Amino acid sequence: MKKQSGILILILAIVLSFLPLLLKVGSDFEGADGLAEEAILEIASDYEPWAEPLFEPPSGEIESLLFGLQAAIGAGFIGYFMAYSKFRKERVHGA
C-alpha cells in the first residue's frame, strides 16, 4: 500500500509541475521581482529604490543556476536534519 501511495504522489507531483506549462503554452513565466517592480512603478512612478543588490549575476542563466543551487542546499539541509532526527529518535528509544 505504501509503495502505491508513493507512486501516486510522484505521478501527481509530475502532473502538477507540468500542467501550467501545458495549459499556458507560449506564455512568459516572469519572476515575482519583475512583476512587483512593474506594480510599484504603476502606483508611484517617481519611486526610487533605497537599496541596491550586493551582487548582480551577469546573466539570467547564472541567476537561475544560483537559485537552483540555493534550493538544492536548502533541500539537502532539511533532508539531513529530518534523517538525523529520525535515526536519533530510533537510537534513543531503541525502536
C-alpha positions in Angstrom: 0.0 0.0 0.0 2.8 2.4 0.9 4.5 1.8 -2.5 1.3 2.5 -4.4 0.8 5.7 -2.4 4.3 6.9 -3.1 4.0 6.2 -6.8 0.6 8.0 -6.9 2.1 11.0 -5.1 5.1 11.1 -7.5 2.7 11.0 -10.6 0.6 13.7 -9.1 3.7 15.9 -8.4 4.8 15.5 -12.0 1.4 16.3 -13.4 1.1 19.4 -11.2 4.6 20.5 -12.2 3.9 20.3 -16.0 0.2 21.2 -16.1 0.8 25.0 -16.1 3.3 24.7 -18.9 0.8 22.7 -21.0 -2.1 25.0 -20.3 -0.3 28.2 -20.9 1.8 27.4 -24.0 3.8 30.4 -25.2 3.3 32.4 -22.0 6.1 34.3 -20.3 6.7 33.0 -16.8 8.3 36.0 -15.3 9.6 36.1 -11.8 7.9 37.9 -9.0 10.6 40.5 -8.7 9.9 41.9 -12.2 6.1 41.9 -11.7 6.5 43.6 -8.3 8.7 46.3 -9.9 6.1 47.0 -12.6 3.3 47.2 -10.0 5.3 49.7 -7.9 6.0 51.9 -10.9 2.3 51.9 -11.8 1.4 53.1 -8.3 4.3 55.5 -7.8 6.1 56.4 -11.0 8.6 58.6 -9.1 9.7 55.8 -6.8 13.5 55.2 -6.5 14.9 52.1 -4.7 16.7 52.9 -1.5 18.9 49.8 -1.6 21.0 48.1 -4.3 21.7 44.4 -4.7 25.0 43.2 -3.2 25.7 41.0 -6.3 24.1 41.2 -9.7 24.6 37.9 -11.7 26.0 38.5 -15.2 23.1 36.7 -16.9 19.7 35.2 -16.3 21.2 31.7 -16.7 23.7 32.3 -13.9 20.8 33.8 -11.7 18.8 30.6 -12.3 21.8 28.4 -11.5 22.4 30.2 -8.2 18.7 30.0 -7.4 18.7 26.2 -8.1 21.9 25.8 -6.1 20.3 27.6 -3.1 17.2 25.4 -3.4 19.4 22.2 -3.5 21.4 23.2 -0.5 18.2 24.0 1.5 16.6 20.7 0.5 19.8 18.9 1.4 19.9 20.5 4.8 16.2 19.8 5.5 16.6 16.2 4.4 19.7 15.7 6.5 18.0 17.2 9.6 14.9 15.0 9.1 17.0 11.8 8.7 19.2 12.8 11.6 16.2 13.4 13.9 14.6 10.1 12.9 17.7 8.0 13.4 18.5 9.8 16.7 15.0 9.1 18.0 15.3 5.4 16.9 18.7 5.1 18.7 17.4 6.7 21.9 14.1 4.7 22.1 15.6 1.5 20.7 12.8 1.1 18.2 
